[in-house]
Amino acid sequence: MSKIYAQKPITINHPMVLIPVEEYELLLKEAGFSPTPKLDKEITRARKRFKKGKTVRWEKIKNDIKKIPH
């Protein structure tokens, strides 16, 4: 998985969790996700949406997580 680093400061006006790339990759591995071209594309699209100010509401994330079979 390629790594992208911010070249300029990012202003955050909403509650957010930021973690180091290494920890993020470990979380993906522990959750059973392995780096794939599809996952890389999804991450790239998410970064572009974030740069445009488009985010996902916490309630949606919680609901989506509840739907994941354990």
Biotite code that builds the C-alpha atoms (Angstrom):
import biotite.structure as struc

atoms = struc.array([
    struc.Atom([0.000, 0.000, 0.000], chain_id="A", res_id=1, res_name="MET", atom_name="CA", element="C"),
    struc.Atom([1.483, 3.349, -0.960], chain_id="A", res_id=2, res_name="SER", atom_name="CA", element="C"),
    struc.Atom([1.644, 6.120, 1.609], chain_id="A", res_id=3, res_name="LYS", atom_name="CA", element="C"),
    struc.Atom([0.609, 9.724, 1.053], chain_id="A", res_id=4, res_name="ILE", atom_name="CA", element="C"),
    struc.Atom([1.719, 12.460, 3.397], chain_id="A", res_id=5, res_name="TYR", atom_name="CA", element="C"),
    struc.Atom([0.153, 15.897, 3.829], chain_id="A", res_id=6, res_name="ALA", atom_name="CA", element="C"),
    struc.Atom([2.269, 18.577, 2.196], chain_id="A", res_id=7, res_name="GLN", atom_name="CA", element="C"),
    struc.Atom([0.455, 21.431, 3.913], chain_id="A", res_id=8, res_name="LYS", atom_name="CA", element="C"),
    struc.Atom([-1.504, 21.789, 7.166], chain_id="A", res_id=9, res_name="PRO", atom_name="CA", element="C"),
    struc.Atom([-5.064, 20.453, 7.261], chain_id="A", res_id=10, res_name="ILE", atom_name="CA", element="C"),
    struc.Atom([-7.700, 22.377, 9.205], chain_id="A", res_id=11, res_name="THR", atom_name="CA", element="C"),
    struc.Atom([-10.122, 20.126, 11.057], chain_id="A", res_id=12, res_name="ILE", atom_name="CA", element="C"),
    struc.Atom([-13.377, 21.652, 12.273], chain_id="A", res_id=13, res_name="ASN", atom_name="CA", element="C"),
    struc.Atom([-15.119, 18.417, 13.295], chain_id="A", res_id=14, res_name="HIS", atom_name="CA", element="C"),
    struc.Atom([-14.334, 15.669, 15.809], chain_id="A", res_id=15, res_name="PRO", atom_name="CA", element="C"),
    struc.Atom([-11.906, 13.279, 14.172], chain_id="A", res_id=16, res_name="MET", atom_name="CA", element="C"),
    struc.Atom([-9.558, 10.450, 15.022], chain_id="A", res_id=17, res_name="VAL", atom_name="CA", element="C"),
    struc.Atom([-6.087, 10.574, 13.506], chain_id="A", res_id=18, res_name="LEU", atom_name="CA", element="C"),
    struc.Atom([-3.726, 7.633, 13.820], chain_id="A", res_id=19, res_name="ILE", atom_name="CA", element="C"),
    struc.Atom([-0.306, 6.887, 12.352], chain_id="A", res_id=20, res_name="PRO", atom_name="CA", element="C"),
    struc.Atom([-0.296, 5.001, 9.039], chain_id="A", res_id=21, res_name="VAL", atom_name="CA", element="C"),
    struc.Atom([1.424, 2.032, 10.658], chain_id="A", res_id=22, res_name="GLU", atom_name="CA", element="C"),
    struc.Atom([-1.333, 1.690, 13.267], chain_id="A", res_id=23, res_name="GLU", atom_name="CA", element="C"),
    struc.Atom([-4.002, 2.057, 10.567], chain_id="A", res_id=24, res_name="TYR", atom_name="CA", element="C"),
    struc.Atom([-2.415, -0.745, 8.537], chain_id="A", res_id=25, res_name="GLU", atom_name="CA", element="C"),
    struc.Atom([-2.257, -2.914, 11.664], chain_id="A", res_id=26, res_name="LEU", atom_name="CA", element="C"),
    struc.Atom([-5.950, -2.256, 12.366], chain_id="A", res_id=27, res_name="LEU", atom_name="CA", element="C"),
    struc.Atom([-6.812, -3.276, 8.797], chain_id="A", res_id=28, res_name="LEU", atom_name="CA", element="C"),
    struc.Atom([-4.788, -6.466, 9.155], chain_id="A", res_id=29, res_name="LYS", atom_name="CA", element="C"),
    struc.Atom([-6.384, -7.325, 12.510], chain_id="A", res_id=30, res_name="GLU", atom_name="CA", element="C"),
    struc.Atom([-9.845, -6.694, 11.044], chain_id="A", res_id=31, res_name="ALA", atom_name="CA", element="C"),
    struc.Atom([-9.095, -9.168, 8.271], chain_id="A", res_id=32, res_name="GLY", atom_name="CA", element="C"),
    struc.Atom([-8.562, -6.671, 5.476], chain_id="A", res_id=33, res_name="PHE", atom_name="CA", element="C"),
    struc.Atom([-5.524, -7.229, 3.323], chain_id="A", res_id=34, res_name="SER", atom_name="CA", element="C"),
    struc.Atom([-4.116, -4.541, 1.027], chain_id="A", res_id=35, res_name="PRO", atom_name="CA", element="C"),
    struc.Atom([-5.670, -4.958, -2.392], chain_id="A", res_id=36, res_name="THR", atom_name="CA", element="C"),
    struc.Atom([-5.904, -2.694, -5.429], chain_id="A", res_id=37, res_name="PRO", atom_name="CA", element="C"),
    struc.Atom([-9.627, -2.261, -4.683], chain_id="A", res_id=38, res_name="LYS", atom_name="CA", element="C"),
    struc.Atom([-8.948, -1.164, -1.087], chain_id="A", res_id=39, res_name="LEU", atom_name="CA", element="C"),
    struc.Atom([-6.218, 1.217, -2.302], chain_id="A", res_id=40, res_name="ASP", atom_name="CA", element="C"),
    struc.Atom([-8.717, 2.803, -4.727], chain_id="A", res_id=41, res_name="LYS", atom_name="CA", element="C"),
    struc.Atom([-11.331, 3.159, -1.973], chain_id="A", res_id=42, res_name="GLU", atom_name="CA", element="C"),
    struc.Atom([-8.788, 4.853, 0.290], chain_id="A", res_id=43, res_name="ILE", atom_name="CA", element="C"),
    struc.Atom([-7.728, 7.190, -2.539], chain_id="A", res_id=44, res_name="THR", atom_name="CA", element="C"),
    struc.Atom([-11.371, 8.137, -3.203], chain_id="A", res_id=45, res_name="ARG", atom_name="CA", element="C"),
    struc.Atom([-11.957, 8.708, 0.524], chain_id="A", res_id=46, res_name="ALA", atom_name="CA", element="C"),
    struc.Atom([-8.950, 11.036, 0.704], chain_id="A", res_id=47, res_name="ARG", atom_name="CA", element="C"),
    struc.Atom([-10.259, 13.035, -2.251], chain_id="A", res_id=48, res_name="LYS", atom_name="CA", element="C"),
    struc.Atom([-13.706, 13.321, -0.629], chain_id="A", res_id=49, res_name="ARG", atom_name="CA", element="C"),
    struc.Atom([-12.087, 14.442, 2.624], chain_id="A", res_id=50, res_name="PHE", atom_name="CA", element="C"),
    struc.Atom([-10.086, 17.135, 0.826], chain_id="A", res_id=51, res_name="LYS", atom_name="CA", element="C"),
    struc.Atom([-13.379, 18.419, -0.621], chain_id="A", res_id=52, res_name="LYS", atom_name="CA", element="C"),
    struc.Atom([-14.842, 18.561, 2.888], chain_id="A", res_id=53, res_name="GLY", atom_name="CA", element="C"),
    struc.Atom([-17.107, 15.550, 2.428], chain_id="A", res_id=54, res_name="LYS", atom_name="CA", element="C"),
    struc.Atom([-17.170, 13.343, 5.505], chain_id="A", res_id=55, res_name="THR", atom_name="CA", element="C"),
    struc.Atom([-19.215, 10.469, 6.904], chain_id="A", res_id=56, res_name="VAL", atom_name="CA", element="C"),
    struc.Atom([-21.398, 11.083, 9.943], chain_id="A", res_id=57, res_name="ARG", atom_name="CA", element="C"),
    struc.Atom([-20.566, 9.116, 13.086], chain_id="A", res_id=58, res_name="TRP", atom_name="CA", element="C"),
    struc.Atom([-24.092, 7.665, 13.251], chain_id="A", res_id=59, res_name="GLU", atom_name="CA", element="C"),
    struc.Atom([-23.685, 6.121, 9.791], chain_id="A", res_id=60, res_name="LYS", atom_name="CA", element="C"),
    struc.Atom([-20.368, 4.556, 10.769], chain_id="A", res_id=61, res_name="ILE", atom_name="CA", element="C"),
    struc.Atom([-21.886, 3.076, 13.940], chain_id="A", res_id=62, res_name="LYS", atom_name="CA", element="C"),
    struc.Atom([-24.846, 1.659, 12.012], chain_id="A", res_id=63, res_name="ASN", atom_name="CA", element="C"),
    struc.Atom([-22.600, 0.189, 9.322], chain_id="A", res_id=64, res_name="ASP", atom_name="CA", element="C"),
    struc.Atom([-20.395, -1.455, 11.941], chain_id="A", res_id=65, res_name="ILE", atom_name="CA", element="C"),
    struc.Atom([-23.445, -3.001, 13.617], chain_id="A", res_id=66, res_name="LYS", atom_name="CA", element="C"),
    struc.Atom([-24.378, -4.633, 10.296], chain_id="A", res_id=67, res_name="LYS", atom_name="CA", element="C"),
    struc.Atom([-21.033, -6.456, 10.025], chain_id="A", res_id=68, res_name="ILE", atom_name="CA", element="C"),
    struc.Atom([-21.484, -10.106, 10.997], chain_id="A", res_id=69, res_name="PRO", atom_name="CA", element="C"),
    struc.Atom([-19.270, -11.144, 13.911], chain_id="A", res_id=70, res_name="HIS", atom_name="CA", element="C"),
])
